[in-house]
Amino acid sequence: MKNNPQTYTSIYTYQERDIDCIFEKVEQNSKSKLLYQLPTGGGKTVVFSEIARRFIEQYGKTVVILTHRKELCTQTSGVLKKLGVQNATITSTSGNFKPDYECYVAMVETLRNRIKSKRINPRDVGLVIIDEAHHNSFRKLLGSFKKAIVIGVTATPFSSDISKPMKQHYDTLITGESIGSLIHEGFLAEPHSFVAEVEINSLKTGIHGDFTVSSSNALYSSPAMQELLLKAYRENAFGKKTLIFNNGIATSLKVMETFEAAGIPIRHLDNKTTDVERKEILKWFKKTKDAVLTSVSILTTGFDEPTVQHVILNRATTSITLYHQMIGRGARRLPLKKTFGITDLGNNIQRFGEWETPIDWQFVFEKPDAFAKQLQYHAVGNSSVQSHAMSPELRAKFPNTLEMAFDVEATYQEVIDTEKKPKTVIQESIRQQAKMCMDNAETLSEAIALAEALQPEIQWRVKEYVKCLDHASKNYKDWLIEDYQNRLKGLIIKLFSKVKSPLAGII
């Protein structure tokens, strides 16, 4: 039994086996595109950092490691240094490739901008490693590294967007040790689950399938659910270092208010928390024995606090990746911590099975549509689905457009995950609708008329966007609708003058 935490200079037997398997595949095919699966807590960062070290030693070529969060950049760079790999981090404020480095850690958008501006040459790269590879933000970059070997790494090889399956970008899936095996061998703590069945009839799902923030806030901020949460905490986690995961900022703030009133030490984190405040809160959480931390979309990746003893899922999700990430925050094993607790207040265990239940990841990789249908069946069995669709009359005005849907909430979440500004959601929405108008019009006047016909859809999108912001005023929403419409028309006019200039004057 292995009870001691892994040091960055040691490689466990199961990790060594996986590394050997990966290099065997690389040697068989110099253009390999491999996807490597290892559970949260299994040491993915150590594995791919060691792969980078050996690749540089063996092939003498440059390695680039891509992440989607600043915290993961810093964490990965630190592990590489401890393994003896000199590396540079490419951020919005740092430099480009340098002669004295053979390994770089970069955020996706930053590297993409460097390549577009020709400040970095992707042909110099021999290996690209993609951390948290299930995120779709990475696919934009893969085409830039045509000569490089690509290794994606994830705990859950299932795309965050079912319309973009992972097998489109990777040839082979290599699966590592299972959660059950890692628990049995003493590498992960053993979970003890507590389930309170919750009536989630009022939850609505967005276009891409997960439950909306607005419907989650309405349910989980209610007095009844706050009372259930407090009762569950007192029965299952009282006095233990606890993480509470929520789907909305309003819910998390309500949780903090409820726990403070009960005299329980608690702090709140979300994506709007400043870096200074975040560091102070995490330091408090680390040193406070019975601390409770309530959060939204901020501690599922890039956060490692082994002393967490209990995880409360104060939300429902249809994302198996998110489910595994949330629970994995409590799974780190220490010499004096062999078990941890899970309290599920969202019927998630019923939906996905126990966290440690074996999953056939090869089936998930090969047949993502079939797996998605299984998840969807469990997700919507007791919930109403939000049906937002254009009227048949409006739909008929866009015969040349196949995909008219735009999931505001999912786009907002991806924007936050990749640390872009929230207004990027509006920008992407405007671009999509401008293209719709351009694709279905012969003249500028027809395109403008289509943009005006889209007003009900624009109002809906802005309304959903404002819900994501949580605290936006009605005046801001009204201004945003007007600004959106003006910017949409402005973009159409600009595009029309470039693409269809012979017809631009026909108004």
LINDANOR-V538486 format. One record per backbone hydrogen bond with DSSP energy under -1.0 kcal/mol. NH is the residue of the N-H (numbers start at 1). CO is the residue of the C=O. If there is no record, write none. Layout:
# LINDANOR-V538486
NH;CO, NH;CO
This chain:
# LINDANOR-V538486
2;185, 10;7, 16;12, 17;13, 18;14, 19;15, 20;16, 21;17, 22;18, 23;19, 24;20, 25;21, 26;22, 27;23, 28;24, 29;25, 32;29, 34;150, 35;172, 36;152, 37;174, 38;154, 42;39, 47;43, 48;44, 49;45, 50;46, 51;47, 52;48, 53;49, 54;50, 55;51, 56;52, 57;53, 58;54, 59;55, 60;56, 63;102, 64;127, 65;104, 66;129, 67;106, 73;69, 74;70, 75;71, 76;72, 77;73, 78;74, 79;75, 80;76, 81;77, 82;78, 83;79, 84;81, 85;80, 88;103, 90;105, 101;98, 104;63, 105;88, 106;65, 107;90, 108;67, 111;107, 112;108, 113;109, 114;110, 115;111, 116;112, 117;113, 118;115, 119;114, 120;114, 124;121, 125;122, 126;62, 127;62, 128;149, 129;64, 130;151, 131;66, 133;153, 135;132, 141;138, 144;141, 145;142, 149;126, 150;32, 151;128, 152;34, 153;130, 154;36, 158;156, 160;134, 164;161, 168;165, 169;166, 170;166, 171;33, 172;33, 174;35, 176;37, 182;178, 183;179, 184;180, 185;181, 186;183, 187;182, 188;182, 189;331, 190;338, 192;340, 194;342, 196;344, 203;200, 206;210, 209;206, 212;204, 216;212, 217;213, 218;214, 219;215, 220;216, 221;217, 222;219, 226;222, 227;223, 228;224, 229;225, 230;226, 231;227, 232;228, 233;229, 234;230, 235;231, 236;232, 237;233, 238;233, 240;237, 242;291, 243;310, 244;293, 245;312, 246;295, 252;248, 253;249, 254;250, 255;251, 256;252, 257;253, 258;254, 259;255, 260;256, 261;257, 263;260, 264;259, 267;292, 269;294, 273;270, 278;274, 279;275, 280;276, 281;277, 282;278, 283;279, 284;280, 285;281, 286;282, 287;283, 288;284, 291;288, 292;265, 293;242, 294;267, 295;244, 296;269, 308;305, 309;241, 310;241, 311;341, 312;243, 313;343, 314;245, 314;312, 323;319, 324;320, 325;321, 326;322, 327;323, 328;324, 330;327, 331;328, 334;337, 337;334, 340;190, 341;309, 342;192, 343;311, 344;194, 345;313, 351;347, 352;348, 353;349, 357;354, 361;359, 364;360, 365;361, 366;362, 367;363, 371;367, 372;368, 373;369, 374;370, 375;371, 376;372, 377;373, 378;374, 379;375, 380;376, 384;201, 395;391, 396;392, 397;394, 398;395, 401;398, 408;406, 411;407, 412;408, 413;409, 414;410, 415;411, 416;412, 417;413, 418;414, 419;416, 420;415, 424;421, 425;422, 427;423, 428;424, 429;425, 430;426, 431;427, 432;428, 433;429, 434;430, 435;431, 436;432, 437;433, 438;434, 439;435, 441;438, 447;443, 448;444, 449;445, 450;446, 451;447, 452;448, 453;449, 454;450, 455;452, 458;454, 459;455, 460;456, 461;457, 462;458, 463;459, 464;460, 465;461, 466;462, 467;463, 468;464, 469;465, 471;469, 477;473, 478;474, 479;475, 480;476, 481;477, 482;478, 483;479, 484;480, 485;481, 486;482, 487;483, 488;484, 489;485, 490;486, 491;487, 492;488, 493;489, 494;490, 495;491, 496;492, 497;493, 499;495, 500;496, 503;500, 506;503, 507;505
